[in-house]
Amino acid sequence: MAIVVDESVFSPNYVPERLPHREQQLQSIDMLLSSWLQAPGHHYPRATLLGRPGTGKTVTVRKLWEIYKERSKARFVYINGFIYRNFTTIVGEIARSLEIPFPRRGLSRDEFLALLIEHLRERDLYMFLVLDDAFNLAPDILSTFIRLGQEVDKLGAFRIALVVVGHNDTVLNNLDPSTRGIMGKYVIRFPPYTKEQIFSILLDRARAGLAEGSYSEDILQMIADITGAQSPLDTNRGDARLAIDILYRAAYAAQQNGRRQITPEDVRRSSKEVLFGISEEVLVGLPLHEKLFLLAIVRSLKISHMPYVTFGEAEEAYKIACEEYGEKPRVHSQLWTYLNDLREKGIIETRQNKRGEGVRGRTTLISIGTEPLDTLESVLAKLIREELR
């Protein structure tokens, strides 16, 4: 049985029907570019989109173009700065996208620009130019294309709308002051996605691309917990692209193994492929009873085959582990201290249960998402035995 029913849903180029949690940014870029896209030529629209990887910058630009492409005279030209880094390759990709003849080499930069301007004017072409991952471009190259849009005398009209996409303000700060001033007033920022936001994005992708019944909301929540930001100010997480990649890898792994459903272990192994996982050096530094408590969490998750276990289940497993190793269990409050430390170190994820999850009352749910449980159990058991010698 196929679990992945539509591969395109997990492609970086996929543009979803709705763009959750980026409505404000889409509205902002629409305000800057919409009038030009509908009637190009009368001004030079531009915008700079800034945000960490996976925060929706590229998909927002593509969504805007999808809205207007059927009623715009302009042509969409997308340049990935990671792939096209020097001036000649960028101009060549522009020419290919516009379907205009162009020499690959043999001209100076000024001659290439003059030829491009001539083609745009004589063929009456209008270009919606997106320079993505623009931090890969040398400042002088980026400046050239920013200023190109102002060449109204040579172009005969304002034939270019420009969007520059980068991770942070450095992409603008590296420009000379006058060029920076051209773009600096039109900056749209993309904060990292929170856990709740990534969950809703994953739910949309799963509904569109995976077989019904092949995933649970707990599986999606598990991925959201290990990739989503704690808050909009958390700059270490919030990458929706990474979360979607983990979901796809987990689904594909389950499918390859002939199963009908994605398991928590599929998620752990898939996240390990794209994340760093848990360092043994970090585990070595844990106090003995914190290791025992973590071992108890691992064993509880293995027994349950679920993405989460309750704090109470982990506490009971901890008591059993202490008996196994001849240690007196620490008190309940100390286990909470261990839990918070493990969460701060990124070893576990925690959340409060939701209504309808089959757990009575309010309780803390615990998950491990970035390390296969068999591997983690083996390492912890070894470290505990060594410490007790």
VENFEN-V528198 format. One record per residue. N is the residue number from 1. RES is the residue in one letter. SS is DSSP state (H for helix, E for strand, - for the rest). PHI is phi in whole degrees, -180 to 180 (NA if undefined). D_CENTER is the distance of its C-alpha to the mean C-alpha in whole Angstrom. Layout:
n=N res=RES ss=SS phi=PHI d_center=D_CENTER
n=N res=RES ss=SS phi=PHI d_center=D_CENTER
This chain:
n=1 res=M ss=- phi=NA d_center=29
n=2 res=A ss=- phi=-78 d_center=25
n=3 res=I ss=- phi=-92 d_center=22
n=4 res=V ss=E phi=-85 d_center=20
n=5 res=V ss=- phi=-99 d_center=22
n=6 res=D ss=- phi=-147 d_center=20
n=7 res=E ss=H phi=-60 d_center=18
n=8 res=S ss=H phi=-62 d_center=17
n=9 res=V ss=H phi=-62 d_center=15
n=10 res=F ss=H phi=-103 d_center=12
n=11 res=S ss=- phi=-78 d_center=12
n=12 res=P ss=- phi=-60 d_center=10
n=13 res=N ss=- phi=-89 d_center=13
n=14 res=Y ss=- phi=-69 d_center=13
n=15 res=V ss=- phi=-115 d_center=14
n=16 res=P ss=- phi=-71 d_center=15
n=17 res=E ss=- phi=-62 d_center=18
n=18 res=R ss=- phi=-120 d_center=17
n=19 res=L ss=- phi=-120 d_center=14
n=20 res=P ss=- phi=-66 d_center=14
n=21 res=H ss=- phi=70 d_center=13
n=22 res=R ss=- phi=-129 d_center=13
n=23 res=E ss=H phi=-62 d_center=17
n=24 res=Q ss=H phi=-66 d_center=18
n=25 res=Q ss=H phi=-66 d_center=16
n=26 res=L ss=H phi=-64 d_center=17
n=27 res=Q ss=H phi=-64 d_center=21
n=28 res=S ss=H phi=-66 d_center=21
n=29 res=I ss=H phi=-70 d_center=20
n=30 res=D ss=H phi=-64 d_center=23
n=31 res=M ss=H phi=-62 d_center=25
n=32 res=L ss=H phi=-79 d_center=25
n=33 res=L ss=H phi=-116 d_center=25
n=34 res=S ss=H phi=-60 d_center=27
n=35 res=S ss=H phi=-65 d_center=30
n=36 res=W ss=H phi=-68 d_center=30
n=37 res=L ss=H phi=-61 d_center=28
n=38 res=Q ss=H phi=-83 d_center=31
n=39 res=A ss=- phi=-145 d_center=34
n=40 res=P ss=- phi=-68 d_center=32
n=41 res=G ss=E phi=120 d_center=35
n=42 res=H ss=- phi=-93 d_center=36
n=43 res=H ss=- phi=-159 d_center=33
n=44 res=Y ss=- phi=-110 d_center=31
n=45 res=P ss=- phi=-84 d_center=27
n=46 res=R ss=E phi=-154 d_center=24
n=47 res=A ss=E phi=-153 d_center=21
n=48 res=T ss=E phi=-118 d_center=19
n=49 res=L ss=E phi=-106 d_center=15
n=50 res=L ss=E phi=-124 d_center=14
n=51 res=G ss=- phi=171 d_center=11
n=52 res=R ss=- phi=-60 d_center=8
n=53 res=P ss=- phi=-58 d_center=6
n=54 res=G ss=- phi=78 d_center=3
n=55 res=T ss=- phi=-100 d_center=6
n=56 res=G ss=- phi=96 d_center=7
n=57 res=K ss=H phi=-66 d_center=10
n=58 res=T ss=H phi=-66 d_center=11
n=59 res=V ss=H phi=-67 d_center=11
n=60 res=T ss=H phi=-68 d_center=13
n=61 res=V ss=H phi=-63 d_center=15
n=62 res=R ss=H phi=-65 d_center=16
n=63 res=K ss=H phi=-65 d_center=17
n=64 res=L ss=H phi=-60 d_center=19
n=65 res=W ss=H phi=-65 d_center=21
n=66 res=E ss=H phi=-63 d_center=21
n=67 res=I ss=H phi=-67 d_center=23
n=68 res=Y ss=H phi=-108 d_center=25
n=69 res=K ss=H phi=-62 d_center=26
n=70 res=E ss=H phi=-76 d_center=29
n=71 res=R ss=H phi=-124 d_center=31
n=72 res=S ss=- phi=-116 d_center=30
n=73 res=K ss=- phi=-79 d_center=32
n=74 res=A ss=- phi=-73 d_center=29
n=75 res=R ss=E phi=-113 d_center=27
n=76 res=F ss=E phi=-88 d_center=23
n=77 res=V ss=E phi=-127 d_center=23
n=78 res=Y ss=E phi=-109 d_center=19
n=79 res=I ss=E phi=-118 d_center=19
n=80 res=N ss=E phi=-89 d_center=16
n=81 res=G ss=- phi=-65 d_center=18
n=82 res=F ss=- phi=-73 d_center=16
n=83 res=I ss=- phi=-91 d_center=19
n=84 res=Y ss=- phi=-107 d_center=22
n=85 res=R ss=- phi=-108 d_center=22
n=86 res=N ss=- phi=-103 d_center=26
n=87 res=F ss=H phi=-60 d_center=28
n=88 res=T ss=H phi=-64 d_center=30
n=89 res=T ss=H phi=-69 d_center=27
n=90 res=I ss=H phi=-66 d_center=25
n=91 res=V ss=H phi=-62 d_center=29
n=92 res=G ss=H phi=-62 d_center=29
n=93 res=E ss=H phi=-70 d_center=26
n=94 res=I ss=H phi=-61 d_center=27
n=95 res=A ss=H phi=-62 d_center=30
n=96 res=R ss=H phi=-63 d_center=29
n=97 res=S ss=H phi=-65 d_center=27
n=98 res=L ss=H phi=-89 d_center=30
n=99 res=E ss=- phi=59 d_center=32
n=100 res=I ss=- phi=-119 d_center=34
n=101 res=P ss=- phi=-69 d_center=36
n=102 res=F ss=- phi=-156 d_center=36
n=103 res=P ss=- phi=-70 d_center=37
n=104 res=R ss=- phi=-79 d_center=34
n=105 res=R ss=- phi=-158 d_center=36
n=106 res=G ss=- phi=95 d_center=40
n=107 res=L ss=- phi=-118 d_center=39
n=108 res=S ss=- phi=-78 d_center=38
n=109 res=R ss=H phi=-60 d_center=35
n=110 res=D ss=H phi=-63 d_center=38
n=111 res=E ss=H phi=-69 d_center=39
n=112 res=F ss=H phi=-60 d_center=36
n=113 res=L ss=H phi=-63 d_center=35
n=114 res=A ss=H phi=-60 d_center=38
n=115 res=L ss=H phi=-68 d_center=38
n=116 res=L ss=H phi=-63 d_center=35
n=117 res=I ss=H phi=-60 d_center=36
n=118 res=E ss=H phi=-62 d_center=39
n=119 res=H ss=H phi=-63 d_center=37
n=120 res=L ss=H phi=-61 d_center=35
n=121 res=R ss=H phi=-72 d_center=39
n=122 res=E ss=H phi=-69 d_center=41
n=123 res=R ss=- phi=-93 d_center=39
n=124 res=D ss=- phi=55 d_center=38
n=125 res=L ss=- phi=-100 d_center=34
n=126 res=Y ss=- phi=-123 d_center=31
n=127 res=M ss=E phi=-124 d_center=28
n=128 res=F ss=E phi=-92 d_center=24
n=129 res=L ss=E phi=-98 d_center=23
n=130 res=V ss=E phi=-114 d_center=19
n=131 res=L ss=E phi=-105 d_center=19
n=132 res=D ss=E phi=-87 d_center=15
n=133 res=D ss=- phi=47 d_center=14
n=134 res=A ss=H phi=-68 d_center=17
n=135 res=F ss=H phi=-66 d_center=18
n=136 res=N ss=H phi=-79 d_center=19
n=137 res=L ss=- phi=-92 d_center=22
n=138 res=A ss=- phi=-62 d_center=25
n=139 res=P ss=H phi=-54 d_center=26
n=140 res=D ss=H phi=-70 d_center=29
n=141 res=I ss=H phi=-69 d_center=27
n=142 res=L ss=H phi=-61 d_center=25
n=143 res=S ss=H phi=-60 d_center=28
n=144 res=T ss=H phi=-59 d_center=30
n=145 res=F ss=H phi=-76 d_center=27
n=146 res=I ss=H phi=-64 d_center=27
n=147 res=R ss=H phi=-76 d_center=31
n=148 res=L ss=H phi=-58 d_center=31
n=149 res=G ss=- phi=-65 d_center=30
n=150 res=Q ss=- phi=-87 d_center=33
n=151 res=E ss=- phi=-76 d_center=36
n=152 res=V ss=H phi=-64 d_center=38
n=153 res=D ss=H phi=-65 d_center=41
n=154 res=K ss=H phi=-77 d_center=40
n=155 res=L ss=H phi=-84 d_center=38
n=156 res=G ss=- phi=83 d_center=40
n=157 res=A ss=- phi=-171 d_center=38
n=158 res=F ss=E phi=-81 d_center=34
n=159 res=R ss=- phi=-92 d_center=32
n=160 res=I ss=E phi=-129 d_center=29
n=161 res=A ss=E phi=-110 d_center=26
n=162 res=L ss=E phi=-124 d_center=23
n=163 res=V ss=E phi=-124 d_center=20
n=164 res=V ss=E phi=-105 d_center=18
n=165 res=V ss=E phi=-119 d_center=15
n=166 res=G ss=E phi=-145 d_center=14
n=167 res=H ss=- phi=-85 d_center=12
n=168 res=N ss=- phi=-155 d_center=15
n=169 res=D ss=- phi=-66 d_center=19
n=170 res=T ss=H phi=-58 d_center=20
n=171 res=V ss=H phi=-60 d_center=20
n=172 res=L ss=H phi=-89 d_center=22
n=173 res=N ss=H phi=-63 d_center=24
n=174 res=N ss=- phi=-78 d_center=25
n=175 res=L ss=- phi=-80 d_center=27
n=176 res=D ss=- phi=-67 d_center=31
n=177 res=P ss=H phi=-54 d_center=31
n=178 res=S ss=H phi=-68 d_center=33
n=179 res=T ss=H phi=-70 d_center=30
n=180 res=R ss=H phi=-60 d_center=27
n=181 res=G ss=H phi=-64 d_center=29
n=182 res=I ss=H phi=-66 d_center=29
n=183 res=M ss=H phi=-101 d_center=25
n=184 res=G ss=H phi=-62 d_center=25
n=185 res=K ss=- phi=-81 d_center=26
n=186 res=Y ss=- phi=-123 d_center=23
n=187 res=V ss=E phi=-104 d_center=20
n=188 res=I ss=E phi=-119 d_center=18
n=189 res=R ss=E phi=-103 d_center=15
n=190 res=F ss=- phi=-120 d_center=12
n=191 res=P ss=- phi=-71 d_center=11
n=192 res=P ss=- phi=-64 d_center=9
n=193 res=Y ss=- phi=-73 d_center=8
n=194 res=T ss=E phi=-79 d_center=11
n=195 res=K ss=H phi=-56 d_center=12
n=196 res=E ss=H phi=-65 d_center=14
n=197 res=Q ss=H phi=-69 d_center=12
n=198 res=I ss=H phi=-65 d_center=9
n=199 res=F ss=H phi=-58 d_center=12
n=200 res=S ss=H phi=-68 d_center=14
n=201 res=I ss=H phi=-65 d_center=11
n=202 res=L ss=H phi=-63 d_center=11
n=203 res=L ss=H phi=-63 d_center=15
n=204 res=D ss=H phi=-61 d_center=15
n=205 res=R ss=H phi=-66 d_center=13
n=206 res=A ss=H phi=-64 d_center=16
n=207 res=R ss=H phi=-63 d_center=19
n=208 res=A ss=H phi=-85 d_center=18
n=209 res=G ss=H phi=-118 d_center=18
n=210 res=L ss=E phi=-116 d_center=19
n=211 res=A ss=- phi=-67 d_center=23
n=212 res=E ss=- phi=-61 d_center=24
n=213 res=G ss=- phi=85 d_center=25
n=214 res=S ss=- phi=-87 d_center=23
n=215 res=Y ss=- phi=-143 d_center=20
n=216 res=S ss=- phi=-118 d_center=21
n=217 res=E ss=H phi=-65 d_center=19
n=218 res=D ss=H phi=-64 d_center=20
n=219 res=I ss=H phi=-64 d_center=18
n=220 res=L ss=H phi=-66 d_center=15
n=221 res=Q ss=H phi=-65 d_center=15
n=222 res=M ss=H phi=-59 d_center=16
n=223 res=I ss=H phi=-66 d_center=12
n=224 res=A ss=H phi=-62 d_center=11
n=225 res=D ss=H phi=-66 d_center=13
n=226 res=I ss=H phi=-90 d_center=12
n=227 res=T ss=H phi=-118 d_center=8
n=228 res=G ss=- phi=-79 d_center=9
n=229 res=A ss=E phi=-76 d_center=11
n=230 res=Q ss=- phi=-68 d_center=15
n=231 res=S ss=- phi=-158 d_center=15
n=232 res=P ss=- phi=-59 d_center=14
n=233 res=L ss=- phi=-92 d_center=16
n=234 res=D ss=- phi=-78 d_center=14
n=235 res=T ss=- phi=-97 d_center=12
n=236 res=N ss=- phi=-94 d_center=11
n=237 res=R ss=- phi=-134 d_center=9
n=238 res=G ss=- phi=108 d_center=6
n=239 res=D ss=- phi=-98 d_center=3
n=240 res=A ss=H phi=-68 d_center=3
n=241 res=R ss=H phi=-61 d_center=3
n=242 res=L ss=H phi=-65 d_center=4
n=243 res=A ss=H phi=-62 d_center=6
n=244 res=I ss=H phi=-64 d_center=8
n=245 res=D ss=H phi=-64 d_center=9
n=246 res=I ss=H phi=-63 d_center=10
n=247 res=L ss=H phi=-61 d_center=12
n=248 res=Y ss=H phi=-64 d_center=13
n=249 res=R ss=H phi=-62 d_center=15
n=250 res=A ss=H phi=-65 d_center=16
n=251 res=A ss=H phi=-64 d_center=18
n=252 res=Y ss=H phi=-66 d_center=19
n=253 res=A ss=H phi=-63 d_center=20
n=254 res=A ss=H phi=-62 d_center=22
n=255 res=Q ss=H phi=-63 d_center=24
n=256 res=Q ss=H phi=-64 d_center=25
n=257 res=N ss=- phi=-92 d_center=27
n=258 res=G ss=- phi=75 d_center=28
n=259 res=R ss=- phi=-96 d_center=27
n=260 res=R ss=- phi=-96 d_center=27
n=261 res=Q ss=- phi=-135 d_center=24
n=262 res=I ss=- phi=-77 d_center=21
n=263 res=T ss=- phi=-105 d_center=22
n=264 res=P ss=H phi=-56 d_center=20
n=265 res=E ss=H phi=-68 d_center=21
n=266 res=D ss=H phi=-60 d_center=19
n=267 res=V ss=H phi=-66 d_center=16
n=268 res=R ss=H phi=-62 d_center=18
n=269 res=R ss=H phi=-68 d_center=18
n=270 res=S ss=H phi=-71 d_center=15
n=271 res=S ss=H phi=-68 d_center=13
n=272 res=K ss=H phi=-63 d_center=16
n=273 res=E ss=H phi=-69 d_center=15
n=274 res=V ss=H phi=-115 d_center=12
n=275 res=L ss=- phi=-114 d_center=12
n=276 res=F ss=- phi=-80 d_center=16
n=277 res=G ss=- phi=73 d_center=17
n=278 res=I ss=- phi=-107 d_center=20
n=279 res=S ss=- phi=-75 d_center=23
n=280 res=E ss=H phi=-64 d_center=26
n=281 res=E ss=H phi=-62 d_center=27
n=282 res=V ss=H phi=-67 d_center=26
n=283 res=L ss=H phi=-65 d_center=28
n=284 res=V ss=H phi=-58 d_center=31
n=285 res=G ss=- phi=-77 d_center=31
n=286 res=L ss=- phi=-75 d_center=31
n=287 res=P ss=- phi=-60 d_center=34
n=288 res=L ss=H phi=-53 d_center=36
n=289 res=H ss=H phi=-75 d_center=36
n=290 res=E ss=H phi=-71 d_center=32
n=291 res=K ss=H phi=-63 d_center=32
n=292 res=L ss=H phi=-63 d_center=34
n=293 res=F ss=H phi=-67 d_center=32
n=294 res=L ss=H phi=-65 d_center=29
n=295 res=L ss=H phi=-59 d_center=31
n=296 res=A ss=H phi=-64 d_center=32
n=297 res=I ss=H phi=-62 d_center=28
n=298 res=V ss=H phi=-59 d_center=27
n=299 res=R ss=H phi=-65 d_center=31
n=300 res=S ss=H phi=-63 d_center=30
n=301 res=L ss=H phi=-66 d_center=27
n=302 res=K ss=H phi=-63 d_center=29
n=303 res=I ss=H phi=-69 d_center=32
n=304 res=S ss=H phi=-76 d_center=30
n=305 res=H ss=- phi=59 d_center=27
n=306 res=M ss=- phi=-111 d_center=25
n=307 res=P ss=- phi=-66 d_center=22
n=308 res=Y ss=- phi=-133 d_center=23
n=309 res=V ss=E phi=-126 d_center=27
n=310 res=T ss=E phi=-82 d_center=29
n=311 res=F ss=H phi=-60 d_center=30
n=312 res=G ss=H phi=-62 d_center=33
n=313 res=E ss=H phi=-65 d_center=33
n=314 res=A ss=H phi=-66 d_center=31
n=315 res=E ss=H phi=-65 d_center=34
n=316 res=E ss=H phi=-65 d_center=37
n=317 res=A ss=H phi=-66 d_center=35
n=318 res=Y ss=H phi=-65 d_center=36
n=319 res=K ss=H phi=-61 d_center=39
n=320 res=I ss=H phi=-67 d_center=40
n=321 res=A ss=H phi=-65 d_center=38
n=322 res=C ss=H phi=-63 d_center=40
n=323 res=E ss=H phi=-63 d_center=43
n=324 res=E ss=H phi=-61 d_center=42
n=325 res=Y ss=H phi=-100 d_center=42
n=326 res=G ss=- phi=71 d_center=45
n=327 res=E ss=- phi=-113 d_center=43
n=328 res=K ss=- phi=-80 d_center=44
n=329 res=P ss=- phi=-62 d_center=41
n=330 res=R ss=- phi=-76 d_center=40
n=331 res=V ss=- phi=-73 d_center=40
n=332 res=H ss=H phi=-55 d_center=37
n=333 res=S ss=H phi=-65 d_center=36
n=334 res=Q ss=H phi=-67 d_center=36
n=335 res=L ss=H phi=-64 d_center=33
n=336 res=W ss=H phi=-65 d_center=31
n=337 res=T ss=H phi=-63 d_center=31
n=338 res=Y ss=H phi=-61 d_center=30
n=339 res=L ss=H phi=-59 d_center=27
n=340 res=N ss=H phi=-65 d_center=26
n=341 res=D ss=H phi=-66 d_center=26
n=342 res=L ss=H phi=-62 d_center=24
n=343 res=R ss=H phi=-69 d_center=21
n=344 res=E ss=H phi=-61 d_center=21
n=345 res=K ss=- phi=-82 d_center=21
n=346 res=G ss=- phi=78 d_center=18
n=347 res=I ss=- phi=-82 d_center=20
n=348 res=I ss=- phi=-125 d_center=20
n=349 res=E ss=E phi=-123 d_center=19
n=350 res=T ss=E phi=-132 d_center=21
n=351 res=R ss=E phi=-159 d_center=21
n=352 res=Q ss=E phi=-83 d_center=24
n=353 res=N ss=- phi=-68 d_center=25
n=354 res=K ss=- phi=-102 d_center=25
n=355 res=R ss=- phi=-63 d_center=28
n=356 res=G ss=- phi=85 d_center=29
n=357 res=E ss=- phi=-93 d_center=28
n=358 res=G ss=- phi=81 d_center=31
n=359 res=V ss=- phi=-116 d_center=31
n=360 res=R ss=- phi=-74 d_center=34
n=361 res=G ss=- phi=72 d_center=34
n=362 res=R ss=- phi=-91 d_center=31
n=363 res=T ss=- phi=-146 d_center=30
n=364 res=T ss=E phi=-90 d_center=27
n=365 res=L ss=E phi=-102 d_center=25
n=366 res=I ss=E phi=-122 d_center=23
n=367 res=S ss=E phi=-139 d_center=21
n=368 res=I ss=- phi=-125 d_center=20
n=369 res=G ss=- phi=-117 d_center=17
n=370 res=T ss=- phi=-116 d_center=16
n=371 res=E ss=- phi=-148 d_center=20
n=372 res=P ss=- phi=-57 d_center=22
n=373 res=L ss=H phi=-67 d_center=25
n=374 res=D ss=H phi=-60 d_center=28
n=375 res=T ss=H phi=-64 d_center=27
n=376 res=L ss=H phi=-66 d_center=26
n=377 res=E ss=H phi=-61 d_center=29
n=378 res=S ss=H phi=-63 d_center=31
n=379 res=V ss=H phi=-66 d_center=30
n=380 res=L ss=H phi=-64 d_center=31
n=381 res=A ss=H phi=-61 d_center=34
n=382 res=K ss=H phi=-64 d_center=35
n=383 res=L ss=H phi=-65 d_center=34
n=384 res=I ss=H phi=-67 d_center=36
n=385 res=R ss=H phi=-61 d_center=39
n=386 res=E ss=H phi=-63 d_center=39
n=387 res=E ss=H phi=-73 d_center=39
n=388 res=L ss=H phi=-92 d_center=42
n=389 res=R ss=- phi=-66 d_center=45
